[in-house]
């Protein structure tokens, strides 16, 4: 019965003033708060129990464990454990998730979130019922997506009122799929392919089988977790109704890449700069997808044996080696899951692949502005290292002037997106003016 099912909640928190309001919403809106076991990896400046006791929580235990302090609190029938770490000792988002997971006690369900969320009324009962309803379709279902947004400065008035599903956005420079989302309307959970780090709900054994890799820093965690989950036999679904909200952007919030800087490392405040941890992380993720010449052994944080990485690529319409996708992935429907019965054979797969490219090129305003009055149109071309044309288009003076006016400094940006057969990589961008009276002007060239 739902009333007796236990639920482990894992929260990663980095210097976040939203932590206490998130905990309050999590507990206040729970249907069965007595079944919750919450674990927070709290990375902050001089973290003490006062933040929690001042909020009305009862401190039950405090003990020092290696390089952190463990606090245990009771609050409104809930068991709350806080792993308190000086933020200068943080090792990244997935390390914090991993630390929180060390408190897992074989609960029936697990919920992974960030420390800036709000929840619907009886969210726990809703999540459990939705997940259990999927058992007739999958032995190991997972609920995950990007929740709609909220704004703590105007809450609940600005809470988003739509659900969305995760889709492929682009390849990172390391060749890793990066994600976005589009709205979806459905009467039942929608089959998906991707996992969102800020909202994941599954059976409790997920924590044991697909534990967070503490050496994954931040970017790339979601595609890595999705591949690992799927190859361990898990099927991912997008909830068809709102279950929680998430605070995006957080422009004024402290971030680890703003703290773990070169200067902080030089004076001994941090052991490693964020970029160093990020490089280690990217190599581990690339190794997971067989993209490294000399791969890293992931140990227990590798792929599962229930299904193959090749078939995961076929499921999501992505070819990791070729940095290419099926056209439907980028099309109007933004297809994110291809059932096994729709998988093309190897020859069709290769023939249908396209490589998406996306780049923001920065140019000097003065190099363009002076030519605007005499130019009828502008040529924009993208070329490979062998000077092969990959994409070209005409830009009107009005379109270019709009880009000039958006920028407030002496440079402006051009956003370039195109797709082509996966044969070459872009190397250079060329912008050239043309006038009917004077012909071609001087070519402006920028590396890709």
VENZISUL-V823774 format. One record per residue. N is the residue number from 1. RES is the residue in one letter. PHI is phi as a letter, one per 20 degrees, with the letter a starting at -180 (999 if undefined). PSI is psi in radians with two decimals (none if undefined). NEAR is the number of other C-alpha atoms within 12 Angstrom. Layout:
n/res/phi/psi/near
N/RES/PHI/PSI/NEAR
N/RES/PHI/PSI/NEAR
This chain:
n/res/phi/psi/near
1/X/999/2.58/11
2/X/g/-0.63/23
3/X/f/-0.41/19
4/X/d/0.07/18
5/X/e/2.22/27
6/X/e/2.65/31
7/X/c/2.14/40
8/X/e/2.22/41
9/X/d/2.12/50
10/X/d/2.20/48
11/X/c/2.17/48
12/X/e/2.27/45
13/X/c/2.15/45
14/X/c/1.81/40
15/X/l/0.87/32
16/X/d/2.01/32
17/X/f/-0.17/24
18/X/e/-0.04/32
19/X/g/-0.93/32
20/X/f/-0.82/31
21/X/g/-0.60/24
22/X/f/-0.80/33
23/X/f/-0.69/41
24/X/f/-0.78/27
25/X/f/-0.76/28
26/X/g/-0.79/41
27/X/e/-0.76/34
28/X/f/-0.63/26
29/X/e/-0.06/26
30/X/f/2.50/33
31/X/f/-0.62/29
32/X/c/1.23/28
33/X/f/-0.48/35
34/X/f/-0.26/25
35/X/e/0.00/28
36/X/e/2.39/40
37/X/c/1.89/42
38/X/d/2.29/45
39/X/c/2.20/41
40/X/d/2.25/46
41/X/e/1.83/47
42/X/d/1.92/46
43/X/d/1.98/41
44/X/b/3.10/33
45/X/e/2.03/20
46/X/l/1.03/18
47/X/f/2.13/26
48/X/c/3.04/26
49/X/f/-0.18/29
50/X/f/-0.64/18
51/X/g/-0.64/26
52/X/e/-0.73/29
53/X/f/-0.60/18
54/X/f/-0.41/12
55/X/e/0.03/19
56/X/o/0.15/17
57/X/e/2.59/27
58/X/e/2.08/24
59/X/f/2.12/25
60/X/d/-0.63/19
61/X/b/2.56/19
62/X/b/2.17/20
63/X/b/2.57/19
64/X/e/2.28/16
65/X/c/1.83/13
66/X/l/-1.96/11
67/X/d/0.39/17
68/X/b/2.96/27
69/X/d/2.39/27
70/X/d/2.13/31
71/X/d/2.43/35
72/X/c/2.26/30
73/X/c/2.70/30
74/X/d/2.38/26
75/X/b/1.95/27
76/X/l/0.89/24
77/X/m/0.06/20
78/X/d/2.47/30
79/X/e/2.04/33
80/X/c/2.18/40
81/X/d/2.33/41
82/X/c/2.09/48
83/X/e/1.84/44
84/X/e/2.13/41
85/X/c/2.35/36
86/X/g/2.29/27
87/X/f/-0.38/34
88/X/f/-0.27/34
89/X/e/0.04/32
90/X/f/2.64/42
91/X/c/0.23/39
92/X/o/3.03/42
93/X/f/-0.84/41
94/X/f/-0.46/40
95/X/f/-0.75/32
96/X/f/-0.69/46
97/X/f/-0.73/45
98/X/f/-0.77/33
99/X/f/-0.77/38
100/X/f/-0.67/41
101/X/f/-0.31/41
102/X/f/-0.25/28
103/X/e/0.00/31
104/X/g/2.36/35
105/X/c/0.73/25
106/X/l/0.71/22
107/X/f/2.86/27
108/X/f/-0.59/29
109/X/c/2.81/40
110/X/c/2.44/43
111/X/c/2.14/46
112/X/d/2.19/43
113/X/b/2.99/45
114/X/e/3.06/41
115/X/e/0.32/43
116/X/c/1.42/37
117/X/b/2.80/42
118/X/c/2.69/41
119/X/c/2.62/38
120/X/f/2.90/29
121/X/f/2.30/22
122/X/l/0.73/25
123/X/g/-0.66/30
124/X/f/-0.79/39
125/X/f/-0.67/29
126/X/f/-0.77/27
127/X/f/-0.77/41
128/X/f/-0.78/36
129/X/f/-0.72/25
130/X/f/-0.77/33
131/X/f/-0.79/39
132/X/f/-0.57/27
133/X/f/-0.33/21
134/X/e/-0.11/28
135/X/f/-0.44/21
136/X/f/-0.26/11
137/X/d/-0.48/19
138/X/b/2.42/20
139/X/f/-0.54/18
140/X/c/1.30/30
141/X/f/2.71/40
142/X/c/2.41/50
143/X/d/2.23/52
144/X/a/2.46/47
145/X/a/3.11/46
146/X/e/2.01/40
147/X/f/2.79/44
148/X/f/2.86/33
149/X/e/2.72/31
150/X/c/2.84/28
151/X/c/1.99/23
152/X/f/-0.33/24
153/X/f/-0.29/12
154/X/b/1.16/12
155/X/d/2.32/19
156/X/e/0.16/21
157/X/g/-0.62/12
158/X/d/0.40/17
159/X/f/2.32/27
160/X/f/2.62/26
161/X/c/0.54/22
162/X/b/2.71/25
163/X/d/2.76/32
164/X/b/2.79/32
165/X/d/2.67/40
166/X/e/2.46/41
167/X/c/2.83/38
168/X/f/2.38/38
169/X/d/-0.93/27
170/X/a/2.95/29
171/X/e/2.40/30
172/X/f/3.01/22
173/X/f/-0.35/18
174/X/e/0.00/25
175/X/n/0.33/32
176/X/d/2.34/36
177/X/f/2.28/42
178/X/d/2.64/29
179/X/d/2.75/33
180/X/b/-2.91/26
181/X/b/2.75/28
182/X/c/2.62/24
183/X/f/2.64/26
184/X/b/2.48/30
185/X/c/2.24/18
186/X/b/2.72/18
187/X/e/-0.06/12
188/X/b/2.85/20
189/X/g/2.52/33
190/X/d/2.30/34
191/X/f/2.33/34
192/X/c/-2.97/38
193/X/c/-0.36/45
194/X/d/2.74/48
195/X/d/2.40/45
196/X/e/2.24/41
197/X/f/-0.48/38
198/X/e/-0.06/36
199/X/b/1.93/40
200/X/b/2.17/43
201/X/c/2.24/45
202/X/b/3.08/43
203/X/f/2.66/36
204/X/g/-0.54/33
205/X/f/-0.21/27
206/X/g/-0.66/34
207/X/f/-0.66/38
208/X/f/-0.70/25
209/X/e/-0.56/29
210/X/c/0.96/33
211/X/f/2.59/39
212/X/f/2.34/38
213/X/f/2.00/38
214/X/f/-0.22/30
215/X/e/0.01/36
216/X/e/2.14/40
217/X/f/-1.03/36
218/X/a/-1.40/38
219/X/f/2.30/37
220/X/n/-0.18/39
221/X/f/-0.61/40
222/X/f/-0.75/37
223/X/f/-0.60/43
224/X/f/-0.79/46
225/X/f/-0.65/41
226/X/f/-0.79/46
227/X/f/-0.74/44
228/X/f/-0.74/39
229/X/f/-0.83/44
230/X/f/-0.73/40
231/X/f/-0.25/31
232/X/e/0.08/32
233/X/n/0.12/27
234/X/e/2.51/40
235/X/d/2.30/40
236/X/e/2.39/44
237/X/c/2.54/43
238/X/e/2.20/45
239/X/g/2.52/42
240/X/e/-0.01/29
241/X/c/2.79/32
242/X/f/2.31/38
243/X/d/-0.49/43
244/X/a/2.96/43
245/X/c/2.75/39
246/X/c/2.48/36
247/X/e/1.92/36
248/X/e/2.88/23
249/X/n/-1.34/14
250/X/l/0.92/20
251/X/g/-0.57/11
252/X/e/-0.08/11
253/X/f/2.60/20
254/X/f/2.39/21
255/X/c/2.68/25
256/X/f/-0.59/33
257/X/f/-0.22/30
258/X/e/-0.25/20
259/X/d/-0.74/31
260/X/e/1.11/30
261/X/e/3.06/23
262/X/f/-0.69/19
263/X/f/-0.75/17
264/X/f/-0.64/20
265/X/f/-0.71/20
266/X/f/-0.55/13
267/X/e/0.08/13
268/X/n/0.21/15
269/X/f/-0.58/19
270/X/c/2.63/25
271/X/f/-0.60/23
272/X/b/2.57/29
273/X/f/2.73/30
274/X/f/-0.63/33
275/X/f/-0.50/25
276/X/f/-0.77/23
277/X/f/-0.66/30
278/X/f/-0.67/29
279/X/f/-0.76/21
280/X/f/-0.76/28
281/X/f/-0.84/33
282/X/f/-0.65/32
283/X/f/-0.68/31
284/X/f/-0.75/37
285/X/f/-0.75/41
286/X/f/-0.62/35
287/X/f/-0.65/30
288/X/g/-0.61/40
289/X/e/0.29/39
290/X/l/0.74/26
291/X/d/-0.08/22
292/X/e/2.41/19
293/X/f/-0.76/13
294/X/d/1.60/12
295/X/f/2.78/19
296/X/e/2.40/22
297/X/f/2.06/19
298/X/f/-0.13/27
299/X/m/-2.28/16
300/X/f/-0.03/16
301/X/d/0.53/32
302/X/e/-2.91/33
303/X/f/2.77/36
304/X/e/3.11/27
305/X/d/0.02/17
306/X/f/-0.63/19
307/X/b/2.83/22
308/X/e/2.75/22
309/X/f/-0.66/32
310/X/g/-0.79/25
311/X/f/-0.48/31
312/X/f/-0.74/40
313/X/f/-0.72/39
314/X/f/-0.62/35
315/X/f/-0.74/36
316/X/e/-0.05/41
317/X/m/0.54/42
318/X/c/2.32/46
319/X/d/1.86/36
320/X/f/-0.72/37
321/X/f/-0.72/27
322/X/e/-0.08/28
323/X/l/0.88/34
324/X/c/2.85/38
325/X/c/2.86/42
326/X/f/2.59/39
327/X/g/-0.57/28
328/X/f/-0.43/22
329/X/f/-0.58/36
330/X/d/-0.11/30
331/X/f/-3.05/18
332/X/f/-0.59/11
333/X/e/-0.24/17
334/X/l/0.92/27
335/X/g/2.30/31
336/X/c/-0.05/40
337/X/b/2.26/35
338/X/d/1.88/25
339/X/g/2.70/20
340/X/g/-0.58/17
341/X/f/-0.24/11
342/X/d/0.03/16
343/X/f/2.27/24
344/X/f/2.78/21
345/X/f/3.04/14
346/X/g/-0.75/14
347/X/f/-0.79/10
348/X/f/-0.66/13
349/X/g/-0.92/26
350/X/f/-0.73/26
351/X/f/-0.55/20
352/X/e/-0.21/24
353/X/f/2.53/32
354/X/c/2.63/29
355/X/d/2.08/36
356/X/e/2.44/37
357/X/c/2.48/33
358/X/b/2.30/24
359/X/b/2.47/25
360/X/d/2.02/17
361/X/d/2.33/25
362/X/d/2.28/27
363/X/c/2.74/27
364/X/f/2.33/23
365/X/f/-0.73/26
366/X/f/-0.46/15
367/X/f/-0.30/22
368/X/d/-0.74/31
369/X/g/-0.70/24
370/X/f/-0.44/16
371/X/e/-0.15/26
372/X/g/-0.76/27
373/X/f/-0.46/17
374/X/d/0.06/20
375/X/e/2.28/28
376/X/e/-0.62/25
377/X/a/2.89/29
378/X/d/2.44/33
379/X/e/2.26/29
380/X/c/2.08/31
381/X/c/2.54/32
382/X/d/2.26/37
383/X/c/2.65/25
384/X/e/3.10/22
385/X/f/-0.50/17
386/X/e/0.28/14
387/X/m/0.51/17
388/X/e/2.29/18
389/X/f/2.22/22
390/X/d/-0.57/30
391/X/a/2.57/29
392/X/b/2.69/23
393/X/b/2.78/20
394/X/e/2.40/20
395/X/d/2.30/25
396/X/f/2.70/22
397/X/g/-0.58/26
398/X/f/-0.72/18
399/X/f/-0.72/19
400/X/f/-0.66/33
401/X/f/-0.61/25
402/X/f/-0.74/18
403/X/f/-0.66/27
404/X/f/-0.75/27
405/X/f/-0.46/17
406/X/f/-0.66/16
407/X/f/2.47/18
408/X/d/-0.04/12
409/X/d/-2.80/15
410/X/e/0.13/17
411/X/c/2.78/20
412/X/c/2.85/25
413/X/d/2.54/26
414/X/d/2.19/29
415/X/e/2.15/19
416/X/d/2.19/26
417/X/c/2.34/27
418/X/a/2.89/23
419/X/c/2.58/31
420/X/b/3.01/30
421/X/f/2.51/23
422/X/f/1.31/27
423/X/d/-0.73/22
424/X/c/2.83/25
425/X/d/2.52/32
426/X/f/2.56/32
427/X/c/-0.57/23
428/X/b/2.58/28
429/X/d/2.33/36
430/X/c/2.29/34
431/X/c/2.21/34
432/X/b/2.32/33
433/X/e/2.66/34
434/X/c/2.34/26
435/X/c/2.56/21
436/X/f/-0.50/13
437/X/e/-0.61/12
438/X/d/-0.13/13
439/X/n/-2.59/16
440/X/f/2.48/20
441/X/e/-2.85/25
442/X/f/2.41/19
443/X/e/2.25/20
444/X/e/2.24/27
445/X/c/2.35/22
446/X/c/2.45/24
447/X/f/2.58/21
448/X/f/none/25
